Amino acid sequence: MDSVVGSCNACGATGTALMKLSLGKDFFGRTYDRLSPSTDQSPKWYCDGCSMQKNLQRDFRDITAEIDKLEAGQTSQLSTPDEFQRAALRLREVVALLDAAQHRSPLLASSDVTRVLERLNTVTVPA
Ligand SMILES: [Zn+2]
């Protein structure tokens, strides 16, 4: 493992502490295979700021995928009112965190998250 020499897989930062991300579970508690420690075939290394945003990006992707399903009329994790609420709260939190971040990472733009949040607001809240 050439962990310390290298650059952040997201922003390319060098000469800073890098960490391998093992994300384990996704936002909905499902196993997130690709980056789980034992099955990850292509580990990624991120600097501090990017690793934080990588986690936000993961939740953002999970939630976006479920909104896609919901809009397509398919069964979605968001079909549950509790999960729907939780996802909406998380997206708002992600926007706030991104807007407050000192480190601008190429991973995730708060405008993208805002757009998805708007989509979420137009989806009929499941009864
Ligand atoms: Zn970085």
Boltz pocket constraint, residues with backbone or C-beta under 6 A from the ligand:
constraints:
  - pocket:
      binder: B
      contacts: [[A, 8], [A, 9], [A, 10], [A, 11], [A, 12], [A, 13], [A, 46], [A, 47], [A, 48], [A, 49], [A, 50], [A, 51], [A, 105]]
      max_distance: 6.0
